[in-house]
Amino acid sequence: MRRLLVESARRKKRLRDGLGRRLVDLDAAESLELVPDEDLLAIDEALTRLTDLDSAKAEVVKLRFFAGLTMPEIASSLDISLSTTERHWTFARARLYARLSGTNSE
């Protein structure tokens, strides 16, 4: 599911023959918000970095975010305790937040 969403976002992000481009004043450009597709690409990049750091914690995020599983379902699926699953989720969520908000020291 993650791959499908990311590929869809990448496909939409591509611009061909100037379609979808618009003129934006440079002063106003700083106040523009990210569109959901760009957010999804940023999440994918952050999740890839988390996978490199700790694949078990990244797997919890994938199951929670992309598969929509509950914490007990994730614990059962990964054959780990519920408390370990919750610790993994807390760590991963903090790590991803830091990465996405730009406060990460990496």
C-alpha positions as semicolon CSV with decimal commas, in nm:
position;residue;x (nm);y (nm);z (nm)
1;M;0,000;0,000;0,000
2;R;0,284;0,236;0,088
3;R;0,443;0,183;-0,254
4;L;0,116;0,253;-0,433
5;L;0,056;0,577;-0,244
6;V;0,413;0,698;-0,293
7;E;0,417;0,616;-0,664
8;S;0,085;0,794;-0,709
9;A;0,224;1,101;-0,532
10;R;0,540;1,094;-0,743
11;R;0,337;1,061;-1,062
12;K;0,122;1,360;-0,967
13;K;0,430;1,560;-0,874
14;R;0,583;1,526;-1,220
15;L;0,513;1,818;-1,444
16;R;0,498;1,771;-1,819
17;D;0,499;2,054;-2,068
18;G;0,434;2,308;-1,795
19;L;0,098;2,162;-1,692
20;G;0,005;2,248;-1,339
21;R;0,271;2,516;-1,302
22;R;0,174;2,853;-1,173
23;L;0,350;3,180;-1,113
24;V;0,410;3,255;-0,747
25;D;0,552;3,571;-0,597
26;L;0,876;3,486;-0,416
27;D;0,766;3,676;-0,106
28;A;0,446;3,472;-0,092
29;A;0,624;3,143;-0,162
30;E;0,746;3,112;0,197
31;S;0,390;3,098;0,326
32;L;0,275;2,818;0,092
33;E;0,174;2,495;0,259
34;L;0,285;2,153;0,140
35;V;0,027;1,965;-0,058
36;P;-0,063;1,617;0,066
37;D;0,140;1,445;-0,209
38;E;0,453;1,627;-0,099
39;D;0,375;1,534;0,259
40;L;0,348;1,172;0,156
41;L;0,684;1,185;-0,018
42;A;0,840;1,343;0,291
43;I;0,688;1,070;0,508
44;D;0,825;0,805;0,273
45;E;1,174;0,953;0,292
46;A;1,159;0,980;0,672
47;L;1,029;0,625;0,697
48;T;1,310;0,500;0,474
49;R;1,564;0,665;0,704
50;L;1,391;0,513;1,007
51;T;1,409;0,171;0,839
52;D;1,784;0,217;0,801
53;L;1,808;0,308;1,170
54;D;1,573;0,043;1,312
55;S;1,362;-0,176;1,087
56;A;1,147;-0,315;1,372
57;K;1,026;0,031;1,469
58;A;0,967;0,122;1,106
59;E;0,757;-0,193;1,063
60;V;0,533;-0,080;1,350
61;V;0,480;0,254;1,173
62;K;0,400;0,084;0,843
63;L;0,144;-0,145;1,003
64;R;-0,013;0,137;1,202
65;F;-0,008;0,411;0,937
66;F;-0,053;0,223;0,609
67;A;-0,236;-0,093;0,716
68;G;-0,445;0,073;0,989
69;L;-0,382;-0,200;1,246
70;T;-0,437;-0,143;1,618
71;M;-0,154;-0,176;1,865
72;P;-0,266;-0,523;1,985
73;E;-0,295;-0,638;1,622
74;I;0,055;-0,511;1,548
75;A;0,195;-0,683;1,857
76;S;0,034;-1,008;1,753
77;S;0,147;-0,972;1,392
78;L;0,510;-0,902;1,486
79;D;0,504;-1,153;1,774
80;I;0,619;-0,898;2,031
81;S;0,459;-0,775;2,351
82;L;0,208;-0,492;2,352
83;S;0,435;-0,278;2,572
84;T;0,726;-0,325;2,330
85;T;0,499;-0,233;2,041
86;E;0,392;0,084;2,221
87;R;0,756;0,175;2,297
88;H;0,847;0,121;1,932
89;W;0,552;0,338;1,823
90;T;0,643;0,617;2,067
91;F;1,007;0,619;1,955
92;A;0,923;0,603;1,585
93;R;0,657;0,871;1,608
94;A;0,898;1,108;1,786
95;R;1,174;1,032;1,536
96;L;0,947;1,087;1,237
97;Y;0,806;1,408;1,385
98;A;1,158;1,543;1,439
99;R;1,255;1,450;1,084
100;L;0,943;1,599;0,924
101;S;0,947;1,918;1,130
102;G;1,312;1,984;1,052
103;T;1,428;1,965;1,414
104;N;1,629;1,648;1,354
105;S;2,001;1,690;1,417
106;E;2,106;1,450;1,137
